[in-house]
Amino acid sequence: MRYDWRGLLLAVLLFGMVGIGIELLLLEHTEEFWQWLPIVLLGIGIVGALALAVRPSRVTVRTFQTIMLLFLAAGALGLYLHYTGNAEFELEMRPSLGGFELFKRSMMGATPALSPGTMTLLGLMGLICTYGHPATQRR
């Protein structure tokens, strides 16, 4: 029995996007412009994934790939923002802090420094899902 691995991966990706979107809303990740970015991207990604599932074409695949690249960028930006926010807080509390101790405390701060990496993982899953997609093949 053959399984449609693209369809299965797309279903897991959709599940992840919905789950992370709900989590961000429940955490009230909505105070600043930058906090809205992953929520908006997740909404766009869900629409893109559904379009890809319903009508796979060259345009939907390329559009979805572009959205997934934006997920990668958002993940990197989020990692930077979470880390620097934690580092600023730690330096306010302990101005003499530096080196590895500052890094460690910033990584373990109130804002989960590595959680934006989830956007990166979702983006990579989406790109894997569309890698060599039949709809992009020239006829």
Buried (B, 14 or more C-beta within 10 A) or exposed (E): EEEEEBEEBBBEBBEBBBEBBEEBEEEEBEEEEEBEBBBEBBEBBBEBBEBBBEEBEEEBBBBBBEBBEBBBBBBBBBBEBBBEBBBEBBBEEEEEBEEEEBBEBBBEBEBBBEBBBBBBBBBBBBBBBBEEBEBBEEE
